[in-house]
């Protein structure tokens, strides 16, 4: 939810079209995968699942910074 609000706010406040592109799909997919891995960790409590979930979650937020960071640093369109 946080990432979706961040994407929407970034697009709206920078004057861009309010359309989720491929970057947003990548970000949301990474969060979804992180959630699935976290659920899997509840059934098979090996540290590898929790680490993979954390890596996917971190990848989502890093992806946001890479994809939308430029829009936030440049002047409004």
C-alpha positions as CSV (number, residue, x, y, z in Angstrom):
1,X,0.0,0.0,0.0
2,X,2.8,2.4,0.9
3,X,4.5,1.9,-2.5
4,X,1.3,2.4,-4.4
5,X,0.7,5.7,-2.6
6,X,4.3,6.7,-3.3
7,X,4.0,5.9,-7.0
8,X,0.7,7.8,-7.3
9,X,2.0,10.8,-5.4
10,X,5.2,10.9,-7.4
11,X,3.3,10.8,-10.7
12,X,0.7,13.4,-9.6
13,X,3.1,15.8,-8.0
14,X,5.5,15.8,-10.8
15,X,2.9,16.4,-13.5
16,X,3.1,13.0,-15.1
17,X,0.2,10.9,-16.4
18,X,-1.4,8.8,-13.7
19,X,-0.7,5.5,-15.4
20,X,1.2,2.7,-13.9
21,X,3.9,1.6,-16.3
22,X,6.2,-1.4,-16.4
23,X,8.3,0.0,-13.5
24,X,5.3,0.1,-11.2
25,X,4.3,-3.4,-12.2
26,X,7.9,-4.6,-11.4
27,X,7.7,-2.9,-8.0
28,X,4.3,-4.4,-7.1
29,X,5.3,-7.8,-8.3
30,X,8.4,-7.7,-6.1
31,X,6.2,-6.8,-3.0
32,X,3.8,-9.6,-3.9
33,X,6.6,-12.1,-4.2
34,X,8.0,-10.9,-0.9
35,X,4.6,-11.5,0.7
36,X,4.4,-15.0,-0.7
37,X,7.8,-15.9,0.5
38,X,7.0,-14.6,4.0
39,X,3.9,-16.8,4.0
40,X,6.0,-19.8,2.9
41,X,8.4,-19.0,5.8
42,X,5.6,-19.6,8.2
43,X,5.2,-23.2,7.0
44,X,8.8,-24.0,6.4
45,X,10.8,-21.8,9.0
46,X,14.1,-21.9,7.3
47,X,16.0,-18.7,7.3
48,X,16.4,-18.7,3.6
49,X,12.7,-17.9,3.0
50,X,12.8,-15.0,5.3
51,X,16.0,-13.7,3.7
52,X,14.5,-14.1,0.3
53,X,11.4,-12.2,1.3
54,X,13.5,-9.4,2.8
55,X,15.5,-9.2,-0.4
56,X,12.4,-9.0,-2.6
57,X,11.0,-6.3,-0.3
58,X,14.2,-4.4,-0.5
59,X,14.3,-4.8,-4.3
60,X,10.9,-3.3,-4.5
61,X,11.8,-0.1,-2.6
62,X,15.2,0.1,-4.4
63,X,13.3,-0.2,-7.6
64,X,11.1,2.7,-6.6
65,X,14.1,4.8,-5.9
66,X,15.7,3.9,-9.2
67,X,12.6,4.2,-11.4
68,X,10.9,7.3,-9.8
69,X,13.9,9.0,-8.1
70,X,14.8,10.9,-11.3
71,X,11.2,12.3,-11.5
72,X,11.5,13.4,-7.9
73,X,14.8,15.2,-8.4
74,X,14.0,17.0,-11.6
75,X,11.6,20.0,-12.0
76,X,7.9,19.4,-12.5
77,X,6.8,18.8,-16.1
